[in-house]
Amino acid sequence: MAEVFHTLGDVDGLDVTWAHAVNSTDKLNEALQSYCDLLEADVLLDKSGIPIMTHLPAKDSDNTLDTWLDRILKTNKGIKLDFKDTASLESSLKVLTNYKDQLSSNRRPLWLTSDIVKGPTADCEPVNATKFVSVCCENFPSATLSVGWRYKWDISTQDQIYTWQMIFDILKYVNNLPQDITFAVCAAWLTTSLEQFLWLLGVKNSFSLTIWSHSHHRVDMQALVYLRNHVDKRRIFYDLPQTHMQELLHAIKNSTYCGALFPQRMKNFDKGMWEIIYSEKNVDHVYISSEGIAGTSTSENCILKSKGALSLSKQHMFSVCGIGKFLNIDAVPREDSCLVLNICSSGETNMEIYDGVKVSVNNHGYYTLSN
């Protein structure tokens, strides 16, 4: 996605510049005269049901969505619209369709944004995820979808975590979409969730992160540097206030490449070797990332199949090695967790009958072998 903003030189998400909360006429005038690549604004409904540009707790604005779009579309600025609730999304669609041809131009970045699942400290319902995805994909298939986790605006603690359950909750809505997806992540909570987001970026190359913060947040810049050093820099965007951006640039300049935080990362795992086959009764979700396989399986509802034949060694044996880890998907440890591996002959697709070897491993490291 960064290539859309800068077509020359070494592309870096850090180089994409933002104008944040461009809601009022004065803010819009200022942003249109700036060098910012992308203008972000928030959409809510006024008392009469007209989409206006404002952010809670404010409920009024001197800018309607119609006026805002009319002005910005006369420039080459990128657009990021943040829909705060389902009602504003549905009403805004009528306005957006009037500008559909201009908004769908591949030369203009268009990001459509909403918090579609509950996140840390969530105190209200997110935007309807199914509605948001269907409306955006049907009407603006070339747009980037910026999705995030609903949170309480007043972030008073830095020790919250994006749990694995939250990652899986959002993945089920966007994993099969053809367009680019960027996940909006609060920088203050990134330190506690680095492993989750490294894994998430490994699921699809069309996934990226947009890291945001407010000026009063405490942000661990070393965590941001670690993430940047371990992923494609074109896939991390930074929507940070000026003070945090300066701190990040200083941390990047003075950093040394370090991989000590996660010494057990799946460095040699080839996700292209595997595919997932689900049963007709499947209720689980399993995903393959370059960082390993993870999912919410609670029953034997899927088969992990090797795409190619596994060749035998001179000793007529083969091995598949990896690190098994029990994920506390909701941040609450479970003592009865167990991983069951059924090793079957090729061509087996019957979920009920396994003609092979069964290995059961519990979360204390003990295992049993049976057939």
Buried (B, 14 or more C-beta within 10 A) or exposed (E): BBEBBBEEEEBBBBBBBBBBBBBBBEBBEEBBEEEBBBBBBBBBBEEEEBBBBBBEEEEEBEBBBBBBBEBBBEEEBBBBBBBBBBBBBBBBBEBBEEBEEBBBEEEBBBBBBBBBBBBBBBEEEBBBBEBBBEBBBEBBEBBBBBBBBBBEEEBEEBEBBBBBBBBBBBBEBBBEBEBBBBBBBBBBBBBBBBBBBBBBBBBBEBBBBBBBBBEEBEBBBEBBBBBBBBBBBBBBBBBBBEEBBEBBEEBBEEBEEEEEBEEEBBEEBEBEEBEBEBBEEBEBBBBBBBBBBBBBBEEEBBBBBEEEEEEEEEEEEEEEEEEEEBBBBEBEEEEEEEBEBBEBEEEBEEBEEBEEEBEBBBBEEEEEEEE
